[in-house]
Amino acid sequence: MIWTWIYLETAMHILVDTSIWVDYFKSGANSAKLDVMLEDNLIAINDIILAELVSFLIIKNNIKLLNYCEASHCYP
């Protein structure tokens, strides 16, 4: 029981590439999996991917995901 708690607290984040985000926005085959990872706060992002996504999210007025990207784990 204690090991499970420690594992969940130290779980690594998953860096999601732009191609996966494009698939997600098109409601592709893996969009449900990404939804689960978003809900569990397992997604990480880097500056390049963030730069590619932000303009699209602003145009689509997707404030919820834009806020998530700004608050997510960011790797340079």
C-alpha positions as CSV (number, residue, x, y, z in Angstrom):
1,M,0.0,0.0,0.0
2,I,2.8,2.5,0.9
3,W,4.7,1.5,-2.2
4,T,1.7,2.4,-4.4
5,W,1.4,5.8,-2.9
6,I,5.1,6.5,-3.4
7,Y,4.9,5.3,-7.0
8,L,2.0,7.6,-7.7
9,E,3.7,10.6,-6.2
10,T,6.9,10.0,-8.2
11,A,5.4,8.9,-11.5
12,M,7.1,10.4,-14.5
13,H,5.3,12.8,-16.8
14,I,4.8,12.0,-20.4
15,L,6.0,14.5,-23.0
16,V,3.3,14.6,-25.7
17,D,4.5,15.5,-29.2
18,T,2.7,17.9,-31.5
19,S,1.6,15.1,-33.8
20,I,-0.3,13.5,-30.9
21,W,-2.0,16.8,-30.1
22,V,-3.1,17.2,-33.7
23,D,-4.6,13.7,-33.5
24,Y,-6.3,14.6,-30.2
25,F,-7.9,17.7,-31.7
26,K,-9.2,15.6,-34.6
27,S,-10.7,13.2,-32.1
28,G,-8.3,10.5,-33.3
29,A,-7.8,7.0,-32.1
30,N,-5.8,7.9,-29.1
31,S,-7.8,11.0,-27.9
32,A,-9.5,9.0,-25.1
33,K,-6.1,7.9,-23.7
34,L,-4.8,11.5,-23.8
35,D,-8.0,12.7,-22.0
36,V,-7.2,10.2,-19.2
37,M,-3.6,11.4,-19.0
38,L,-4.7,15.0,-18.9
39,E,-7.2,14.3,-16.0
40,D,-4.4,12.5,-14.1
41,N,-2.0,15.4,-14.7
42,L,0.6,13.1,-16.4
43,I,1.2,15.3,-19.4
44,A,4.4,17.4,-19.8
45,I,5.1,19.9,-22.4
46,N,8.2,21.7,-23.7
47,D,8.7,25.3,-25.0
48,I,8.7,24.2,-28.7
49,I,5.4,22.2,-28.4
50,L,3.8,24.9,-26.4
51,A,4.7,27.5,-29.0
52,E,3.1,25.3,-31.7
53,L,-0.1,24.8,-29.7
54,V,-0.8,28.2,-28.1
55,S,-1.8,30.0,-31.3
56,F,-4.1,27.2,-32.3
57,L,-5.7,27.1,-28.8
58,I,-6.2,30.8,-28.9
59,I,-7.8,30.7,-32.3
60,K,-10.1,27.9,-31.3
61,N,-10.9,29.7,-28.0
62,N,-10.0,26.5,-26.0
63,I,-9.3,28.3,-22.7
64,K,-9.5,25.1,-20.6
65,L,-6.6,23.4,-22.5
66,L,-4.7,26.7,-22.8
67,N,-4.8,27.1,-19.0
68,Y,-3.7,23.5,-18.6
69,C,-0.7,24.0,-20.9
70,E,0.3,27.0,-19.0
71,A,0.1,25.1,-15.7
72,S,1.6,21.8,-16.9
73,H,5.0,20.5,-16.2
74,C,7.3,22.3,-18.6
75,Y,10.6,21.0,-19.8
76,P,13.0,23.3,-21.6
